Amino acid sequence: MRHVLFSTILGVTLAGGAVVAQAQTPPTSLPPGDAPTQAPGNAQAKGLPPLDKPLKITGITLSGNQRLSTAQLMAAVPFKVGEHVSQARITAGLQDVMKVYAQHNLTGTVKQALDINGESVHVRWNITEAEPAPTTDQPLVVESINFDGNLHVATHALRGASKLQPGQNVTPAAMLADEKAMQALYVKKSIGVTIVPSVTHPHNDNRVKITYHLTERSPD
């Protein structure tokens, strides 16, 4: 079984303004969470539109991909230039790109930046590909799932959103789904969050410890 790591790092830029989300240190082993991750930022205080407000897509720039063609990746994106979509749906589109990588057992990190100008947005996805992870005859099994950095969403709520449980096999799709579910909790509270998962092997075998590192930005 090949172990797939694809982490997401998201950012939002106001046209003529400063970047309000900085890249986090990427994890060093294994799969991602379902992205989807919403870019941190106080929509009202920073002058950004609400996360659910449709924005006109003026461009989609994808860079850094070498092992998969741009056409192949763009075919998985569920929206086109000229359409009006929310920031949350843009992030979901990024996860569709990540799934193409997962299907090909490829690893790496991806950084999203949204250049917002009024009611329009230019989407930029930069991919850093890594060498394929080594194979193993045994599936990875969850030993524990932990969270740090969560101040505005309780740990028990994050655990409730996570479908992976100790003793279950770890798959890229399962981690992606869990991260997307965690992101949804923050979207409901209108709180921006960056989620960076890391996976460690405390016993040097197929048992893994998953830690989700969260960086929040309060709407207050």
C-alpha positions as CSV (number, residue, x, y, z in Angstrom):
1,M,0.0,0.0,0.0
2,R,1.4,3.4,-0.9
3,H,1.0,6.2,1.6
4,V,-0.2,9.5,0.3
5,L,0.5,12.9,1.8
6,F,-1.0,16.0,0.4
7,S,-1.3,19.0,2.7
8,T,-3.1,22.2,2.0
9,I,-2.0,25.7,3.0
10,L,-4.4,28.5,2.2
11,G,-4.2,32.3,2.0
12,V,-6.3,35.3,1.1
13,T,-5.0,38.5,-0.4
14,L,-6.9,41.7,-0.8
15,A,-6.1,43.6,-4.0
16,G,-3.7,46.3,-3.1
17,G,-3.5,45.0,0.5
18,A,-1.4,42.6,2.5
19,V,-1.5,38.9,2.7
20,V,-3.7,37.9,5.7
21,A,-2.8,34.3,5.8
22,Q,0.7,32.9,6.0
23,A,1.8,29.4,5.0
24,Q,2.2,27.0,7.9
25,T,5.0,24.5,8.2
26,P,3.9,21.4,6.1
27,P,3.6,18.0,7.7
28,T,6.5,15.6,7.3
29,S,4.6,12.3,6.8
30,L,1.4,10.9,5.4
31,P,-2.0,11.9,4.1
32,P,-3.9,15.2,4.4
33,G,-7.2,16.1,5.7
34,D,-9.9,17.1,3.4
35,A,-8.8,20.3,2.8
36,P,-9.9,21.9,2.7
37,T,-9.3,24.3,5.0
38,Q,-10.6,27.8,4.8
39,A,-8.2,30.7,4.8
40,P,-7.9,32.5,8.1
41,G,-9.2,36.1,8.3
42,N,-11.8,38.3,9.8
43,A,-14.0,39.0,6.8
44,Q,-15.5,42.2,8.1
45,A,-12.5,43.6,9.9
46,K,-10.1,42.9,7.1
47,G,-12.4,44.1,4.3
48,L,-12.9,40.5,3.0
49,P,-16.3,39.3,1.8
50,P,-18.2,36.7,3.8
51,L,-17.0,33.1,3.2
52,D,-20.3,32.2,1.7
53,K,-20.6,35.2,-0.7
54,P,-20.3,34.3,-4.4
55,L,-17.3,35.9,-6.1
56,K,-16.7,36.0,-9.8
57,I,-13.8,33.9,-10.9
58,T,-11.5,36.0,-13.1
59,G,-8.7,33.5,-13.4
60,I,-7.4,30.1,-12.1
61,T,-3.6,29.7,-12.0
62,L,-2.2,26.3,-11.3
63,S,1.6,25.9,-11.0
64,G,4.2,23.5,-9.7
65,N,2.6,20.4,-11.1
66,Q,5.1,18.2,-13.0
67,R,3.9,14.6,-12.7
68,L,0.3,15.4,-13.7
69,S,-0.7,17.8,-16.6
70,T,-2.5,21.1,-15.9
71,A,-5.3,19.9,-18.2
72,Q,-5.8,16.7,-16.2
73,L,-6.0,18.6,-12.9
74,M,-8.2,21.5,-14.3
75,A,-10.7,18.9,-15.6
76,A,-11.4,17.9,-11.9
77,V,-12.2,21.5,-10.9
78,P,-16.0,21.9,-10.5
79,F,-16.2,25.5,-11.6
80,K,-14.9,27.7,-14.5
81,V,-13.6,31.2,-15.1
82,G,-16.5,33.6,-15.2
83,E,-18.7,31.7,-12.8
84,H,-19.7,33.0,-9.3
85,V,-18.6,30.8,-6.4
86,S,-18.0,31.1,-2.7
87,Q,-14.6,30.8,-1.0
88,A,-15.8,27.6,0.6
89,R,-16.6,26.1,-2.9
90,I,-13.2,27.2,-4.2
91,T,-11.5,25.3,-1.4
92,A,-13.7,22.3,-2.2
93,G,-12.4,22.6,-5.8
94,L,-8.9,22.4,-4.5
95,Q,-9.7,19.2,-2.8
96,D,-10.9,17.8,-6.1
97,V,-7.4,18.6,-7.5
98,M,-5.8,16.9,-4.4
99,K,-7.9,13.8,-5.0
100,V,-6.5,13.4,-8.5
101,Y,-3.0,13.3,-6.9
102,A,-4.2,10.8,-4.3
103,Q,-5.6,8.6,-7.1
104,H,-2.1,8.5,-8.6
105,N,-0.4,7.8,-5.3
106,L,1.5,11.1,-5.5
107,T,2.6,13.2,-2.5
108,G,3.3,16.8,-1.7
109,T,1.8,20.1,-0.5
110,V,-0.4,22.6,-2.1
111,K,-0.8,26.3,-1.3
112,Q,-3.9,28.2,-2.2
113,A,-4.0,32.0,-2.5
114,L,-7.2,34.0,-3.3
115,D,-6.5,37.4,-4.8
116,I,-9.8,39.2,-4.0
117,N,-10.7,42.5,-5.7
118,G,-14.1,43.7,-4.7
119,E,-16.5,41.0,-5.8
120,S,-14.1,39.1,-8.0
121,V,-11.3,36.7,-7.2
122,H,-8.3,35.2,-9.0
123,V,-7.6,31.7,-7.7
124,R,-3.9,30.6,-7.4
125,W,-2.9,27.0,-6.6
126,N,0.8,26.3,-6.2
127,I,1.7,22.6,-5.9
128,T,5.0,21.3,-4.5
129,E,5.3,17.7,-5.4
130,A,7.4,15.2,-3.4
131,E,8.9,11.8,-4.2
132,P,6.4,9.0,-3.9
133,A,6.3,7.5,-0.4
134,P,7.7,4.0,0.1
135,T,5.3,1.1,0.0
136,T,4.5,-1.2,2.9
137,D,2.7,-4.5,3.1
138,Q,0.6,-3.4,6.1
139,P,-2.1,-0.7,6.1
140,L,-1.6,2.2,8.4
141,V,-3.8,2.1,11.5
142,V,-4.9,5.0,13.7
143,E,-3.5,4.8,17.3
144,S,-4.7,8.3,18.3
145,I,-6.1,11.6,16.9
146,N,-5.2,14.9,18.6
147,F,-5.7,18.6,18.0
148,D,-3.8,21.7,19.0
149,G,-4.4,25.4,18.5
150,N,-8.2,25.1,18.6
151,L,-9.6,27.9,20.8
152,H,-13.0,28.6,19.3
153,V,-14.1,25.1,18.5
154,A,-14.1,22.5,21.3
155,T,-11.9,19.4,21.0
156,H,-14.9,17.1,21.5
157,A,-16.6,18.9,18.5
158,L,-13.6,18.3,16.3
159,R,-13.5,14.6,17.5
160,G,-17.1,14.3,16.6
161,A,-16.5,15.6,13.1
162,S,-13.7,13.1,12.6
163,K,-14.9,9.8,11.2
164,L,-11.5,8.1,11.7
165,Q,-11.2,6.4,15.0
166,P,-8.4,4.5,16.8
167,G,-8.0,1.1,15.3
168,Q,-9.2,2.0,11.9
169,N,-7.1,2.0,8.7
170,V,-5.9,5.4,7.5
171,T,-6.6,6.4,3.9
172,P,-6.0,9.7,2.1
173,A,-9.7,9.9,1.4
174,A,-10.7,9.5,5.0
175,M,-8.3,12.2,6.2
176,L,-9.5,14.6,3.5
177,A,-13.1,14.0,4.5
178,D,-12.3,14.6,8.2
179,E,-10.5,17.9,7.5
180,K,-13.3,19.1,5.4
181,A,-15.8,18.3,8.2
182,M,-13.6,20.2,10.7
183,Q,-13.5,23.1,8.3
184,A,-17.3,23.1,8.1
185,L,-17.5,23.7,11.9
186,Y,-15.4,26.9,11.5
187,V,-17.4,28.1,8.5
188,K,-20.6,27.8,10.6
189,K,-19.0,30.1,13.2
190,S,-17.6,32.5,10.5
191,I,-14.1,31.8,11.8
192,G,-11.1,31.4,9.5
193,V,-8.8,28.4,10.1
194,T,-5.7,26.8,8.6
195,I,-5.5,23.1,9.3
196,V,-2.2,21.3,8.9
197,P,-2.2,17.6,9.7
198,S,0.9,15.6,10.7
199,V,1.3,11.9,11.1
200,T,4.0,10.2,13.2
201,H,5.0,6.6,13.8
202,P,5.6,6.5,17.6
203,H,6.4,2.7,17.5
204,N,8.2,2.6,14.1
205,D,5.5,0.3,12.8
206,N,2.2,0.8,10.9
207,R,0.5,2.4,13.9
208,V,0.2,6.2,13.5
209,K,-0.6,9.2,15.6
210,I,-2.5,11.9,13.7
211,T,-2.3,15.5,15.0
212,Y,-4.2,18.4,13.4
213,H,-2.5,21.7,14.0
214,L,-5.1,24.5,13.7
215,T,-4.4,28.2,13.3
216,E,-7.6,30.2,14.0
217,R,-8.6,33.8,13.3
218,S,-11.5,35.0,15.4
219,P,-14.3,37.1,13.9
220,D,-14.2,39.3,17.0
